[in-house]
Amino acid sequence: MSLLALIAALLLEQLHPLSSRKYLQGWLSGYVSFFQHHFNGGERKHGKIAWLLAVLPLLAGTIALYWLLCQVHPVFAWAFNVLVLYLTMGFRQFSHYFTDIHQALRDGDLEGARSLLFRWRGIHSHELNAEEIARVTIEEALIASHRNVFGVIVWFVLFSVVGLGGAAGALLYRLGQFLRIRWADEDADEPGEFGSFAGRAFYLLEWLPIRMTAATFAIVGNFEDTVYCWRTQAASWPDSEAGILLASGAGALGVRLGMPVPQGGLPLDRPELGIGDDADVDFMQSTIGLVWRSVVFWLILLMLLTLASLLG
């Protein structure tokens, strides 16, 4: 059932991308802002209480609803899983930017590619050349594919295995990610430690999925280079967890990522990741192939586990 739910959600999102996601984001922003407004006393324990109150009731409600639907009919529970996956997972949350930048670079429209990259990242990109745009775009795509697809799949499967309903796992991961962004990243400059628990909680939620994604890149890409880059380069990235993802992706593709890029008239120092050639539009196409091969690999693996369970 988990395999069919994943396939259905992926197909549904490709055929009919969710156009109302911005309204969901708006509702979720208001929801987490309520807890931040009422519990933010500038201390870590306040952030911990707010995180638990924001996450646990939704998690418990999702699990209870899944079990209730199972009692009515398993098809309803399956449809519920598909709905939650459709709302929490999706290539279209980032792929349109990647595709448009890729096409702009192929057409030689450097200014168009810079503008699209700025709209995606929110960081001015007018100083980047074509190779730097391709490099940064590949980095963004690797991270976005993990956060929007692979991380959700891992927690969906984990909750499905223990009988809590995969929908709750997908919701937990995306809520943890959203709270980290809103409380730990956006408010990092505010006094106090309210957002520190949200950051730590998402680090724990990410620990297994990000390593599983990196291992998948090794399997479907260049295995030896992926393992080498993961072991020797990941820790040099400012965010070591993101470094695992970027180093393994660079090794799998045989491309060089990271490295300094101009920002604000000065070079932004970034360590070099990967081995091989400089990034270009062809490597952007290879990135699409890497992500889709990874998705297919996980679906095949899940199918084999399902068959093994049925035969057992």
Secondary structure as UniProt FT lines:
FT   HELIX           2..15
FT   TURN            19..20
FT   HELIX           21..39
FT   HELIX           44..72
FT   HELIX           74..88
FT   HELIX           91..93
FT   HELIX           95..106
FT   TURN            107..108
FT   HELIX           110..121
FT   TURN            126..127
FT   HELIX           130..145
FT   HELIX           146..150
FT   HELIX           151..161
FT   TURN            162..163
FT   HELIX           166..179
FT   HELIX           180..185
FT   TURN            186..189
FT   TURN            194..195
FT   HELIX           196..220
FT   HELIX           223..233
FT   HELIX           234..236
FT   HELIX           240..253
FT   STRAND          255..258
FT   STRAND          261..263
FT   TURN            264..265
FT   STRAND          266..268
FT   STRAND          272..273
FT   STRAND          277..278
FT   HELIX           281..311
//
